[in-house]
Amino acid sequence: MARGRTRVWPGLLDGLPAPLAHYARAEEFQFDGFFDATVCAWHEKGAEGWGSGPVEFADDESDGADRLFGLLTDGTAGAYTDWAGDYYERDIDHEAVQTVLTGAPLTRRTVAALSATADFTAVAEQARSLGYALDER
């Protein structure tokens, strides 16, 4: 939709979980007093996949989500390792990525495999705050 809209796409926020609903009203997500978004997706802890509202577009409209979020919606370690290998110009540990995608507890080995310079304590603190399982042995 063109700039100057005064409402989001019909259905865009339908099904948005209550704990996330305040973001659509938060000042930092407003543009001229309006939640100016053409795509909205969420992933709740324990969910099997991503959620989104049931937006329906006319034949000549698109929100661009396929192009923007194809990597996320693919959901495979291979898709991410291929992208990240090209982007970071280095080999990416497929097993470590798979470990994260399956939600297995985060270990020192997994963190080191993804970033040799990462501080495990700092990563663990952030992961813990997000409710991600840890194996700190």
C-alpha positions in Angstrom: 0.0 0.0 0.0 1.1 3.5 -0.6 2.5 5.8 2.0 -0.2 7.7 3.8 -2.1 4.7 4.9 -4.0 5.1 8.2 -4.4 1.4 9.0 -2.5 -1.9 8.6 -3.3 -4.5 6.1 -6.6 -6.2 7.0 -5.8 -9.3 9.1 -2.1 -8.3 9.6 -2.3 -8.4 13.4 -5.0 -11.0 13.7 -3.8 -13.7 16.0 -0.9 -11.6 17.4 -0.3 -13.1 20.9 -1.4 -10.9 23.8 2.1 -10.5 25.2 3.3 -9.0 21.9 0.2 -6.8 21.1 1.7 -3.8 22.9 4.4 -3.5 20.3 1.9 -2.4 17.6 1.1 0.6 19.9 4.7 1.3 21.1 6.0 4.7 20.2 9.2 3.3 18.7 7.1 1.4 16.1 5.0 4.4 15.1 5.4 6.5 12.0 3.4 9.7 12.1 1.3 8.1 14.9 0.6 4.9 13.0 2.0 1.3 13.2 3.3 1.4 9.6 4.0 -2.2 8.8 3.3 -4.3 5.7 4.4 -7.6 7.3 4.2 -9.0 10.8 5.4 -12.4 11.9 6.1 -13.9 15.3 7.5 -17.0 16.9 6.4 -18.0 20.4 8.5 -20.1 22.7 7.5 -23.7 22.2 5.6 -23.1 19.0 6.1 -25.4 16.1 6.5 -22.6 13.6 6.0 -18.9 12.9 2.7 -17.1 13.2 1.2 -14.4 11.1 -2.2 -12.9 10.5 -4.3 -14.1 7.6 -3.6 -11.2 5.2 -5.1 -11.6 1.8 -3.9 -9.5 -1.1 -5.4 -8.7 -4.4 -3.7 -10.4 -7.4 -1.5 -7.4 -8.1 -0.4 -6.8 -4.4 2.3 -8.3 -2.3 3.9 -7.5 1.0 7.3 -8.8 -0.1 7.4 -11.3 2.8 8.5 -14.2 0.5 11.6 -12.3 -0.5 12.3 -10.8 2.9 11.7 -13.8 5.0 12.4 -16.8 2.8 15.4 -17.7 4.8 13.4 -17.7 8.1 10.5 -19.6 6.7 12.6 -22.2 5.0 13.5 -23.5 8.5 16.4 -25.6 7.6 20.0 -25.5 8.9 21.2 -25.9 5.3 19.4 -22.7 4.1 21.0 -20.7 6.9 24.5 -22.2 6.6 24.4 -21.6 2.8 23.3 -17.9 3.3 25.7 -17.3 6.3 28.7 -18.9 4.5 28.2 -16.6 1.6 27.5 -13.5 3.8 30.4 -14.1 6.3 32.7 -15.6 3.7 33.6 -18.6 5.9 32.4 -22.1 6.6 29.5 -22.3 9.0 29.1 -25.3 11.3 25.9 -27.1 10.1 25.6 -29.2 13.2 25.8 -26.1 15.5 23.1 -24.4 13.5 20.9 -27.5 13.6 21.4 -27.6 17.3 20.1 -24.1 17.7 17.2 -24.6 15.3 16.0 -27.7 17.1 16.0 -25.8 20.5 18.6 -28.2 22.0 20.3 -26.7 25.1 23.0 -24.2 24.1 26.5 -25.5 25.0 30.0 -24.0 25.0 30.8 -26.2 22.0 27.9 -24.9 20.0 28.7 -21.2 20.8 32.4 -21.8 19.9 31.4 -23.5 16.7 29.4 -20.6 15.6 31.8 -17.9 16.8 35.3 -18.6 18.0 35.5 -15.2 19.6 32.1 -15.2 21.4 32.1 -14.9 25.2 30.0 -17.9 26.3 29.1 -16.2 29.6 27.6 -13.2 27.7 25.8 -15.4 25.2 24.5 -17.6 28.0 23.1 -14.6 29.9 21.3 -13.4 26.8 20.0 -16.9 26.0 18.8 -17.3 29.5 16.9 -14.0 29.4 15.1 -15.3 26.3 14.2 -18.6 28.0 16.6 -20.6 25.8 17.8 -23.8 27.5 21.5 -24.0 28.5 24.0 -26.7 29.2 26.7 -24.8 30.9 29.1 -27.7 31.6 
